[in-house]
Amino acid sequence: MSYGPDQFQAQFHVPRETMERLETHRRFLADWSERMNPVGPKELEAYWSRHAQDSAQIVQLAPKAKRWVDLGSGAGFPGLTIACLVAAEPDVSVHLVESTGKKAAFLRAVAEEAELPIKVFNQRIEDFGAGEGPYDVVTARALAPLPRLIGYAKPILDRGATGLFHKGADLDAELAAARDVLNGGAYQADVLESLSDPRGRIVRVTRVS
């Protein structure tokens, strides 16, 4: 059976207003395709099954989080999806870091249209540092290998955030390569199953007290 908006709504138990926000994101991806091609046509067809579902599972892993930051937000996964799901909660904010000007403009346009609690930072991650932290959660999807990703997130992790990072089939090699970055036990990396892809994993990184 194909996975579409009805299946997404049933799986994540979200109200109609959340679905409307997500549909705004999907529509903007299609509308902006000629200007910046945020995702290819086949990827747009898989919006619900490949992208929205994959991104939404992050919220289930941190249900009490209020302050989120997404590194290298690109087309808005997972940051925009997270914002769509948490928008109705009190005192939430989602910060998106994107260095490419056109992509940052896209993120702002979706956030404005869907009335999302988002602030976009059009700058390099290295320049963002700890941002306007502390944050509860830092996320990233398809951004960089784990050793480099933990380095990017270190200023945020060191202020108490939990890292929730999407990873794929090469995770074992990335974990082995990240031993030095995990800093002799300063950080702990836990591997969680993905709801959307049997080959995918979520890596949860926390600083050890």
Number of C-alpha atoms within 10 A of each C-alpha: 4 7 13 15 16 10 15 17 16 10 11 14 10 12 11 10 14 20 17 13 23 24 17 17 26 17 13 18 23 17 13 14 14 9 9 13 14 21 16 12 13 8 13 17 15 16 22 23 18 15 18 24 26 22 23 23 19 22 19 10 13 13 9 11 17 16 18 23 30 27 26 27 27 25 20 26 21 29 29 29 24 23 29 26 20 20 21 13 12 8 10 17 20 25 24 28 25 25 20 14 12 15 21 22 14 22 26 19 14 22 21 12 12 20 13 22 19 23 15 20 20 18 16 14 17 11 10 19 14 19 15 11 17 17 22 19 25 24 28 23 23 15 16 13 16 23 17 15 20 20 15 19 25 20 18 25 24 16 14 17 25 22 26 25 24 23 24 17 11 12 19 12 11 16 18 11 15 19 14 11 18 21 10 9 13 12 18 14 18 11 16 15 12 19 16 17 13 10 13 18 21 24 23 19 22 20 18 11 7
